[in-house]
Amino acid sequence: MGTHVIKMPDIGEGIAEVELSVWHVKVGDMVVEDQVLADVMTDKAMVDIPSPVHGKVISLGGEPGEVMAVGSILISIEVEGAGNAKDAPVIKEAPKEAPKAAPVVEAKPETKPAPVAVESKTVPAVAAQAPVGRAADERPLASPAVRKRALDAGIQLRLVQGSGPAGRILHEDLDAYLRQGPTPSKAAANPYAERNDEEQIPVIGMRRKIAQRMQDATRRAAHFSYVEEIDVTALDELRVHLNEKHGATRGKLTLLPFIVRAMVVALRDFPQINARYDDEAQVITRLGAVHVGVATQSDVGLMVPVVRHAEARSLWGNAEEIARLATAARSGKASRDELSGSTITLTSLGALGGIVSTPVLNLPEVAIVGVNRIVERPMVIKGQIVVRKMMNLSSSFDHRVVDGMDAAQFIQAIRGLLEQPASLFLE
């Protein structure tokens, strides 16, 4: 038997170090080729690190949240044959991290008590290797199809026993979870019981990056917000009509591609808003291409995949790309290129959008357009009270680059386009 050492790979783009976000294996686990061992976080995206070999994990090179240099030892695996231990002799000390007599004493997340539900006949015995109650930032192993099914069913994957290799969650595990139902908490049993429990959640991985970027944005940019209400009655009627006529062949339309189209058209007259500001070099770069970042919530936090060249796409082209990128982001499959390069951002919480919001800029951009929920309200039109579908746009701008008058005129231009939707397609 030999030892195969896997070092932190060079992920590209000149990155010298990355943050170890989560381990998908532990000391003593058997792994197979191409199995994901860990997720690491760069400045732009989460990256899976797969195993190039079959074998047994004998040591881990770091803890979640640790920043590791490219080329440092990530993990050591016992393999058939000679391995490559000669490239990194220091791993001879690694086995001391995995005492076989009492592995539960390791100060790692794996020390969480396994739930009694593992003895259920519907879950194979191997499920005990993937304890329920994972850390809030831990991303369980699961295929995109399983993740989508769990999302649609409102299931938190970290609460589901995984019976596949290395604790991977399968469709059968979701079936078992749905049959058993979630374990009732003490608070649910007695909602008036006094509670003194605490939970400490380390801010690592994607959550740390989000926190850093939000803090950096609010510290560096001079934010100001502008809110305007829009009558989207005619727009929604057009959307419904197009879906009835073309939905089966071209796909269903949400309001987002219409808003993207309105942004593209409005930006023709406001190029200073489709820009990036390098505050260190004191340079504003205005761009002709409109690369729209679409803020998307995923299991690991907020991600902003980018619809590139929205100005060159049709209504359905933008709709298809928004849907594709959202799926990639939520399943953790979005690439670094798909998560970078935006020139302006669109953010929406859909039905949870509230009445007003104050979105934070996605630096180095200078504008973000926020969509609030649609509500039916009585409005006075030509002296008559009528029910209309109303929606607010809550948008933020960098006052260092964008003047208040320009921001207001830009949003008013979007308003005019959306309230008279035929104008979106007039050239």
KEDREN-692240 format. One record per residue (C-alpha): residue in three letters; x, y, z. Coordinates in nm, 3 decimals. Layout:
N
<ALA; <X; Y; Z>>
...
END
This chain:
427
<MET; <0.000; 0.000; 0.000>>
<GLY; <0.112; 0.355; -0.066>>
<THR; <0.001; 0.710; 0.000>>
<HIS; <-0.137; 0.947; -0.263>>
<VAL; <-0.112; 1.313; -0.165>>
<ILE; <-0.354; 1.559; -0.322>>
<LYS; <-0.240; 1.918; -0.313>>
<MET; <-0.453; 2.228; -0.342>>
<PRO; <-0.480; 2.272; -0.719>>
<ASP; <-0.411; 2.589; -0.914>>
<ILE; <-0.765; 2.701; -0.995>>
<GLY; <-0.644; 2.972; -1.231>>
<GLU; <-0.692; 3.348; -1.264>>
<GLY; <-0.375; 3.406; -1.064>>
<ILE; <-0.532; 3.284; -0.740>>
<ALA; <-0.261; 3.207; -0.481>>
<GLU; <-0.485; 3.090; -0.197>>
<VAL; <-0.839; 2.969; -0.142>>
<GLU; <-1.064; 2.906; 0.155>>
<LEU; <-1.146; 2.547; 0.247>>
<SER; <-1.524; 2.561; 0.274>>
<VAL; <-1.644; 2.210; 0.357>>
<TRP; <-1.519; 1.852; 0.364>>
<HIS; <-1.736; 1.585; 0.203>>
<VAL; <-1.521; 1.307; 0.351>>
<LYS; <-1.356; 1.230; 0.683>>
<VAL; <-1.057; 1.029; 0.799>>
<GLY; <-1.124; 0.660; 0.750>>
<ASP; <-1.371; 0.703; 0.460>>
<MET; <-1.327; 0.499; 0.144>>
<VAL; <-1.338; 0.717; -0.167>>
<VAL; <-1.359; 0.644; -0.537>>
<GLU; <-1.220; 0.822; -0.838>>
<ASP; <-1.404; 1.146; -0.928>>
<GLN; <-1.581; 1.158; -0.591>>
<VAL; <-1.594; 1.514; -0.456>>
<LEU; <-1.364; 1.542; -0.155>>
<ALA; <-1.406; 1.907; -0.060>>
<ASP; <-1.541; 2.243; -0.170>>
<VAL; <-1.308; 2.540; -0.176>>
<MET; <-1.406; 2.904; -0.213>>
<THR; <-1.232; 3.151; -0.442>>
<ASP; <-1.315; 3.519; -0.465>>
<LYS; <-1.581; 3.436; -0.723>>
<ALA; <-1.716; 3.084; -0.688>>
<MET; <-1.730; 2.755; -0.502>>
<VAL; <-1.514; 2.487; -0.664>>
<ASP; <-1.540; 2.110; -0.615>>
<ILE; <-1.216; 1.916; -0.560>>
<PRO; <-1.256; 1.558; -0.689>>
<SER; <-1.044; 1.257; -0.606>>
<PRO; <-0.816; 1.128; -0.882>>
<VAL; <-0.779; 0.788; -0.711>>
<HIS; <-0.956; 0.510; -0.521>>
<GLY; <-0.851; 0.461; -0.161>>
<LYS; <-0.892; 0.537; 0.207>>
<VAL; <-0.864; 0.884; 0.359>>
<ILE; <-0.581; 0.891; 0.613>>
<SER; <-0.545; 1.266; 0.679>>
<LEU; <-0.705; 1.600; 0.605>>
<GLY; <-0.488; 1.902; 0.541>>
<GLY; <-0.705; 2.173; 0.694>>
<GLU; <-1.023; 2.271; 0.874>>
<PRO; <-1.330; 2.437; 0.717>>
<GLY; <-1.276; 2.812; 0.713>>
<GLU; <-0.898; 2.780; 0.682>>
<VAL; <-0.727; 2.972; 0.400>>
<MET; <-0.487; 2.740; 0.220>>
<ALA; <-0.215; 2.821; -0.030>>
<VAL; <-0.220; 2.668; -0.376>>
<GLY; <0.018; 2.370; -0.367>>
<SER; <-0.031; 2.294; 0.001>>
<ILE; <-0.138; 1.944; 0.107>>
<LEU; <-0.515; 1.911; 0.094>>
<ILE; <-0.568; 1.544; 0.170>>
<SER; <-0.376; 1.214; 0.187>>
<ILE; <-0.528; 0.887; 0.064>>
<GLU; <-0.401; 0.533; 0.114>>
<VAL; <-0.398; 0.357; -0.224>>
<GLU; <-0.293; 0.035; -0.386>>
<GLY; <0.063; 0.056; -0.515>>
<ALA; <0.336; 0.307; -0.441>>
<GLY; <0.130; 0.627; -0.447>>
<ASN; <0.310; 0.959; -0.472>>
<ALA; <0.418; 1.010; -0.111>>
<LYS; <0.772; 1.078; -0.228>>
<ASP; <0.648; 1.420; -0.342>>
<ALA; <0.545; 1.512; 0.011>>
<PRO; <0.712; 1.300; 0.282>>
<VAL; <0.555; 1.502; 0.564>>
<ILE; <0.232; 1.307; 0.534>>
<LYS; <0.392; 1.018; 0.721>>
<GLU; <0.269; 1.190; 1.039>>
<ALA; <-0.088; 1.209; 0.914>>
<PRO; <-0.227; 0.882; 1.059>>
<LYS; <-0.210; 1.026; 1.411>>
<GLU; <-0.511; 1.242; 1.314>>
<ALA; <-0.727; 0.931; 1.283>>
<PRO; <-0.705; 0.719; 1.600>>
<LYS; <-0.885; 0.398; 1.521>>
<ALA; <-0.970; 0.313; 1.880>>
<ALA; <-1.192; 0.614; 1.943>>
<PRO; <-1.254; 0.820; 1.633>>
<VAL; <-1.532; 1.013; 1.802>>
<VAL; <-1.285; 1.218; 2.002>>
<GLU; <-1.175; 1.409; 1.694>>
<ALA; <-1.271; 1.776; 1.718>>
<LYS; <-1.443; 1.776; 1.384>>
<PRO; <-1.802; 1.818; 1.271>>
<GLU; <-1.831; 1.442; 1.241>>
<THR; <-1.858; 1.419; 1.623>>
<LYS; <-2.226; 1.518; 1.610>>
<PRO; <-2.444; 1.242; 1.757>>
<ALA; <-2.606; 1.022; 1.495>>
<PRO; <-2.985; 1.021; 1.507>>
<VAL; <-3.169; 0.708; 1.612>>
<ALA; <-3.363; 0.709; 1.285>>
<VAL; <-3.077; 0.534; 1.109>>
<GLU; <-3.219; 0.198; 1.215>>
<SER; <-3.526; 0.250; 0.997>>
<LYS; <-3.567; -0.024; 0.742>>
<THR; <-3.617; 0.235; 0.472>>
<VAL; <-3.263; 0.371; 0.511>>
<PRO; <-2.965; 0.141; 0.452>>
<ALA; <-2.725; 0.092; 0.741>>
<VAL; <-2.448; 0.276; 0.557>>
<ALA; <-2.649; 0.596; 0.611>>
<ALA; <-2.491; 0.621; 0.955>>
<GLN; <-2.182; 0.760; 0.779>>
<ALA; <-2.376; 1.080; 0.696>>
<PRO; <-2.523; 1.212; 1.025>>
<VAL; <-2.834; 1.424; 1.019>>
<GLY; <-2.792; 1.772; 1.162>>
<ARG; <-2.501; 1.888; 0.952>>
<ALA; <-2.362; 2.237; 1.005>>
<ALA; <-2.571; 2.512; 0.849>>
<ASP; <-2.293; 2.594; 0.601>>
<GLU; <-2.225; 2.231; 0.507>>
<ARG; <-2.327; 2.135; 0.154>>
<PRO; <-2.433; 1.768; 0.147>>
<LEU; <-2.348; 1.549; -0.150>>
<ALA; <-2.642; 1.521; -0.390>>
<SER; <-2.710; 1.528; -0.762>>
<PRO; <-2.872; 1.837; -0.922>>
<ALA; <-3.193; 1.635; -0.970>>
<VAL; <-3.206; 1.547; -0.600>>
<ARG; <-3.135; 1.909; -0.503>>
<LYS; <-3.415; 2.038; -0.726>>
<ARG; <-3.659; 1.782; -0.590>>
<ALA; <-3.566; 1.875; -0.234>>
<LEU; <-3.601; 2.246; -0.314>>
<ASP; <-3.944; 2.191; -0.469>>
<ALA; <-4.053; 1.988; -0.165>>
<GLY; <-3.916; 2.238; 0.086>>
<ILE; <-3.666; 1.988; 0.230>>
<GLN; <-3.337; 2.102; 0.383>>
<LEU; <-3.084; 1.853; 0.251>>
<ARG; <-2.859; 1.888; 0.555>>
<LEU; <-3.134; 1.720; 0.760>>
<VAL; <-3.158; 1.414; 0.535>>
<GLN; <-2.966; 1.089; 0.589>>
<GLY; <-2.748; 1.003; 0.290>>
<SER; <-2.716; 0.635; 0.199>>
<GLY; <-2.500; 0.669; -0.112>>
<PRO; <-2.118; 0.663; -0.134>>
<ALA; <-1.963; 0.905; 0.115>>
<GLY; <-2.310; 0.991; 0.242>>
<ARG; <-2.446; 1.109; -0.091>>
<ILE; <-2.819; 1.178; -0.071>>
<LEU; <-3.026; 0.973; -0.315>>
<HIS; <-3.388; 0.990; -0.426>>
<GLU; <-3.456; 0.693; -0.197>>
<ASP; <-3.332; 0.899; 0.098>>
<LEU; <-3.576; 1.177; 0.014>>
<ASP; <-3.854; 0.916; -0.003>>
<ALA; <-3.757; 0.786; 0.341>>
<TYR; <-3.741; 1.139; 0.484>>
<LEU; <-4.084; 1.223; 0.346>>
<ARG; <-4.233; 0.903; 0.488>>
<GLN; <-4.084; 0.959; 0.832>>
<GLY; <-4.130; 1.333; 0.840>>
<PRO; <-3.896; 1.569; 1.026>>
<THR; <-3.820; 1.487; 1.388>>
<PRO; <-4.030; 1.713; 1.609>>
<SER; <-3.829; 1.950; 1.820>>
<LYS; <-3.877; 2.004; 2.193>>
<ALA; <-4.015; 2.349; 2.117>>
<ALA; <-4.277; 2.196; 1.886>>
<ALA; <-4.377; 1.946; 2.156>>
<ASN; <-4.419; 2.226; 2.409>>
<PRO; <-4.417; 2.571; 2.245>>
<TYR; <-4.413; 2.738; 2.590>>
<ALA; <-4.114; 2.547; 2.723>>
<GLU; <-3.824; 2.758; 2.843>>
<ARG; <-3.526; 2.733; 2.608>>
<ASN; <-3.161; 2.797; 2.683>>
<ASP; <-3.000; 2.631; 2.382>>
<GLU; <-2.744; 2.813; 2.168>>
<GLU; <-2.594; 2.739; 1.829>>
<GLN; <-2.268; 2.881; 1.700>>
<ILE; <-2.235; 2.887; 1.322>>
<PRO; <-1.892; 2.968; 1.177>>
<VAL; <-1.899; 3.229; 0.901>>
<ILE; <-1.697; 3.050; 0.636>>
<GLY; <-1.710; 2.968; 0.268>>
<MET; <-1.975; 3.142; 0.060>>
<ARG; <-2.129; 3.308; 0.365>>
<ARG; <-1.794; 3.469; 0.451>>
<LYS; <-1.751; 3.593; 0.094>>
<ILE; <-2.101; 3.737; 0.092>>
<ALA; <-2.037; 3.911; 0.423>>
<GLN; <-1.706; 4.052; 0.304>>
<ARG; <-1.849; 4.177; -0.025>>
<MET; <-2.154; 4.337; 0.138>>
<GLN; <-1.941; 4.507; 0.403>>
<ASP; <-1.692; 4.620; 0.141>>
<ALA; <-1.969; 4.758; -0.080>>
<THR; <-2.135; 4.959; 0.198>>
<ARG; <-1.799; 5.087; 0.322>>
<ARG; <-1.660; 5.196; -0.013>>
<ALA; <-1.959; 5.309; -0.218>>
<ALA; <-2.181; 5.609; -0.144>>
<HIS; <-2.515; 5.431; -0.168>>
<PHE; <-2.841; 5.605; -0.236>>
<SER; <-3.172; 5.444; -0.321>>
<TYR; <-3.459; 5.552; -0.543>>
<VAL; <-3.804; 5.392; -0.533>>
<GLU; <-4.074; 5.424; -0.796>>
<GLU; <-4.405; 5.244; -0.842>>
<ILE; <-4.496; 5.099; -1.179>>
<ASP; <-4.832; 4.995; -1.320>>
<VAL; <-4.756; 4.653; -1.469>>
<THR; <-5.114; 4.561; -1.558>>
<ALA; <-5.058; 4.583; -1.934>>
<LEU; <-4.720; 4.417; -1.906>>
<ASP; <-4.860; 4.120; -1.718>>
<GLU; <-5.144; 4.088; -1.969>>
<LEU; <-4.885; 4.075; -2.248>>
<ARG; <-4.683; 3.816; -2.058>>
<VAL; <-4.990; 3.594; -2.008>>
<HIS; <-5.086; 3.631; -2.375>>
<LEU; <-4.738; 3.537; -2.498>>
<ASN; <-4.726; 3.236; -2.267>>
<GLU; <-5.062; 3.112; -2.391>>
<LYS; <-4.957; 3.152; -2.753>>
<HIS; <-4.589; 3.052; -2.745>>
<GLY; <-4.525; 2.898; -2.403>>
<ALA; <-4.541; 2.539; -2.527>>
<THR; <-4.280; 2.599; -2.798>>
<ARG; <-4.061; 2.881; -2.665>>
<GLY; <-4.093; 2.842; -2.290>>
<LYS; <-4.278; 3.034; -2.022>>
<LEU; <-4.197; 3.398; -1.955>>
<THR; <-4.169; 3.558; -1.612>>
<LEU; <-4.147; 3.935; -1.565>>
<LEU; <-3.767; 3.927; -1.534>>
<PRO; <-3.684; 3.908; -1.908>>
<PHE; <-3.916; 4.205; -1.970>>
<ILE; <-3.734; 4.404; -1.701>>
<VAL; <-3.398; 4.304; -1.847>>
<ARG; <-3.519; 4.425; -2.187>>
<ALA; <-3.632; 4.755; -2.034>>
<MET; <-3.293; 4.799; -1.867>>
<VAL; <-3.113; 4.733; -2.195>>
<VAL; <-3.322; 4.990; -2.382>>
<ALA; <-3.300; 5.252; -2.106>>
<LEU; <-2.923; 5.215; -2.075>>
<ARG; <-2.881; 5.338; -2.431>>
<ASP; <-2.956; 5.686; -2.299>>
<PHE; <-2.776; 5.642; -1.966>>
<PRO; <-2.436; 5.483; -2.042>>
<GLN; <-2.294; 5.619; -1.716>>
<ILE; <-2.509; 5.368; -1.529>>
<ASN; <-2.383; 5.063; -1.721>>
<ALA; <-2.036; 5.103; -1.577>>
<ARG; <-1.775; 4.982; -1.334>>
<TYR; <-1.581; 5.208; -1.100>>
<ASP; <-1.225; 5.125; -1.000>>
<ASP; <-1.197; 5.346; -0.694>>
<GLU; <-0.832; 5.263; -0.639>>
<ALA; <-0.730; 5.369; -0.990>>
<GLN; <-1.001; 5.638; -0.995>>
<VAL; <-1.125; 5.518; -1.334>>
<ILE; <-1.483; 5.473; -1.455>>
<THR; <-1.528; 5.220; -1.736>>
<ARG; <-1.848; 5.255; -1.936>>
<LEU; <-1.940; 4.944; -2.130>>
<GLY; <-2.143; 4.898; -2.445>>
<ALA; <-2.220; 4.536; -2.361>>
<VAL; <-2.494; 4.487; -2.103>>
<HIS; <-2.399; 4.191; -1.884>>
<VAL; <-2.685; 4.164; -1.636>>
<GLY; <-2.614; 3.992; -1.305>>
<VAL; <-2.926; 3.819; -1.174>>
<ALA; <-2.910; 3.779; -0.796>>
<THR; <-3.006; 3.418; -0.715>>
<GLN; <-3.051; 3.247; -0.380>>
<SER; <-2.881; 2.907; -0.352>>
<ASP; <-2.820; 2.650; -0.078>>
<VAL; <-2.488; 2.815; 0.004>>
<GLY; <-2.606; 3.176; -0.012>>
<LEU; <-2.660; 3.458; -0.257>>
<MET; <-2.496; 3.413; -0.596>>
<VAL; <-2.503; 3.643; -0.901>>
<PRO; <-2.482; 3.453; -1.231>>
<VAL; <-2.443; 3.677; -1.534>>
<VAL; <-2.659; 3.698; -1.846>>
<ARG; <-2.395; 3.806; -2.097>>
<HIS; <-2.481; 4.039; -2.382>>
<ALA; <-2.843; 4.082; -2.281>>
<GLU; <-2.860; 4.358; -2.542>>
<ALA; <-2.816; 4.097; -2.817>>
<ARG; <-3.073; 3.845; -2.690>>
<SER; <-3.442; 3.819; -2.766>>
<LEU; <-3.705; 3.819; -2.494>>
<TRP; <-3.708; 3.438; -2.492>>
<GLY; <-3.331; 3.426; -2.523>>
<ASN; <-3.293; 3.623; -2.201>>
<ALA; <-3.564; 3.415; -2.033>>
<GLU; <-3.391; 3.091; -2.125>>
<GLU; <-3.053; 3.215; -2.008>>
<ILE; <-3.191; 3.345; -1.678>>
<ALA; <-3.353; 3.006; -1.611>>
<ARG; <-3.037; 2.814; -1.709>>
<LEU; <-2.811; 3.023; -1.489>>
<ALA; <-3.048; 3.011; -1.193>>
<THR; <-3.054; 2.631; -1.213>>
<ALA; <-2.674; 2.617; -1.235>>
<ALA; <-2.633; 2.850; -0.936>>
<ARG; <-2.884; 2.666; -0.716>>
<SER; <-2.729; 2.329; -0.795>>
<GLY; <-2.377; 2.460; -0.729>>
<LYS; <-2.271; 2.401; -1.090>>
<ALA; <-2.224; 2.761; -1.203>>
<SER; <-1.872; 2.821; -1.333>>
<ARG; <-1.646; 3.110; -1.236>>
<ASP; <-1.705; 3.271; -1.574>>
<GLU; <-2.081; 3.250; -1.523>>
<LEU; <-2.047; 3.427; -1.188>>
<SER; <-1.830; 3.718; -1.293>>
<GLY; <-1.819; 4.008; -1.535>>
<SER; <-2.157; 4.174; -1.474>>
<THR; <-2.205; 4.544; -1.554>>
<ILE; <-2.538; 4.597; -1.372>>
<THR; <-2.739; 4.372; -1.140>>
<LEU; <-3.108; 4.283; -1.118>>
<THR; <-3.235; 4.146; -0.788>>
<SER; <-3.579; 4.012; -0.706>>
<LEU; <-3.733; 3.818; -0.419>>
<GLY; <-4.042; 3.733; -0.619>>
<ALA; <-4.353; 3.697; -0.403>>
<LEU; <-4.138; 3.780; -0.097>>
<GLY; <-4.018; 4.104; -0.252>>
<GLY; <-4.195; 4.326; -0.003>>
<ILE; <-4.305; 4.682; -0.076>>
<VAL; <-3.967; 4.855; -0.058>>
<SER; <-3.608; 4.731; -0.030>>
<THR; <-3.262; 4.887; -0.028>>
<PRO; <-3.038; 4.655; -0.234>>
<VAL; <-2.662; 4.670; -0.182>>
<LEU; <-2.443; 4.740; -0.483>>
<ASN; <-2.250; 4.458; -0.643>>
<LEU; <-1.912; 4.630; -0.666>>
<PRO; <-1.751; 4.746; -0.887>>
<GLU; <-2.088; 4.811; -1.055>>
<VAL; <-2.256; 5.144; -0.990>>
<ALA; <-2.624; 5.040; -1.008>>
<ILE; <-2.856; 4.761; -0.897>>
<VAL; <-3.227; 4.739; -0.985>>
<GLY; <-3.448; 4.574; -0.723>>
<VAL; <-3.789; 4.429; -0.803>>
<ASN; <-4.060; 4.421; -0.537>>
<ARG; <-4.373; 4.210; -0.538>>
<ILE; <-4.681; 4.285; -0.749>>
<VAL; <-4.994; 4.384; -0.560>>
<GLU; <-5.342; 4.477; -0.677>>
<ARG; <-5.439; 4.825; -0.560>>
<PRO; <-5.717; 5.074; -0.635>>
<MET; <-5.580; 5.353; -0.853>>
<VAL; <-5.743; 5.669; -0.989>>
<ILE; <-5.721; 5.679; -1.369>>
<LYS; <-5.903; 5.955; -1.559>>
<GLY; <-6.118; 6.024; -1.256>>
<GLN; <-6.220; 5.660; -1.213>>
<ILE; <-6.113; 5.419; -0.939>>
<VAL; <-5.987; 5.099; -1.098>>
<VAL; <-5.791; 4.798; -0.973>>
<ARG; <-5.442; 4.784; -1.120>>
<LYS; <-5.138; 4.561; -1.070>>
<MET; <-4.868; 4.774; -0.911>>
<MET; <-4.502; 4.697; -0.850>>
<ASN; <-4.221; 4.901; -0.700>>
<LEU; <-3.867; 4.920; -0.829>>
<SER; <-3.627; 4.981; -0.537>>
<SER; <-3.290; 5.057; -0.688>>
<SER; <-2.954; 5.167; -0.549>>
<PHE; <-2.674; 5.365; -0.710>>
<ASP; <-2.319; 5.471; -0.634>>
<HIS; <-2.341; 5.846; -0.575>>
<ARG; <-1.970; 5.882; -0.648>>
<VAL; <-2.046; 5.804; -1.011>>
<VAL; <-2.421; 5.844; -1.066>>
<ASP; <-2.599; 6.172; -0.999>>
<GLY; <-2.944; 6.160; -0.840>>
<MET; <-3.110; 6.318; -1.144>>
<ASP; <-2.960; 6.059; -1.377>>
<ALA; <-3.070; 5.774; -1.153>>
<ALA; <-3.426; 5.908; -1.133>>
<GLN; <-3.446; 5.959; -1.509>>
<PHE; <-3.312; 5.609; -1.570>>
<ILE; <-3.579; 5.449; -1.350>>
<GLN; <-3.847; 5.670; -1.505>>
<ALA; <-3.734; 5.549; -1.848>>
<ILE; <-3.771; 5.189; -1.731>>
<ARG; <-4.113; 5.275; -1.590>>
<GLY; <-4.229; 5.420; -1.921>>
<LEU; <-4.114; 5.113; -2.111>>
<LEU; <-4.283; 4.868; -1.874>>
<GLU; <-4.610; 5.060; -1.856>>
<GLN; <-4.625; 5.076; -2.236>>
<PRO; <-4.475; 4.733; -2.313>>
<ALA; <-4.506; 4.767; -2.691>>
<SER; <-4.232; 5.033; -2.669>>
<LEU; <-3.989; 4.765; -2.550>>
<PHE; <-3.971; 4.633; -2.904>>
<LEU; <-3.976; 4.956; -3.106>>
<GLU; <-3.647; 5.048; -3.269>>
END
